[in-house]
Amino acid sequence: QVQLVESGGGLVQAGESLRLSCAASGRAFSIDAWGWYRQAPGKQRELVAGITSGGSTNYVDSVKGRFTISRDNAKNTVYLQMNNLKPEDAAVYYCYVDVYIGALRYGYWGQGTQVTVSS
């Protein structure tokens, strides 16, 4: 089992920044890829940003140039730096991780952290 703990959400004004963190813990696992998702009320959960084991990143078009995903392999942690936040970025943000435990691949979700952006 792998546990994910998210932090960093909150209430900000449009144009401000937030940094989300998600740390993984558990026994005998190796992390492959990370992702940050978000879900706004009445909308489907969407992938915001992803980062592979090799460090390749991808972003949804609406956040390109404003959000940056990064990972600290030594700390089993992923970050999402969110700059120039807009009201439409408001959502619950979830981290997701793909891990290997032995030869098997598993996916785990964080508990979610609320991001609120006032205009």
Secondary structure, DSSP 8 states (H G I E B T S, - for coil): -EEEEEE--EEEETT--EEEEEEEEESS-EEEEEEEEEE-TTS--EEEEEE-TT--EEE-GGGTTTEEEEEEGGGTEEEEEE-S--GGG-EEEEEEEEEEETTEEEEEE---EEEEEE-
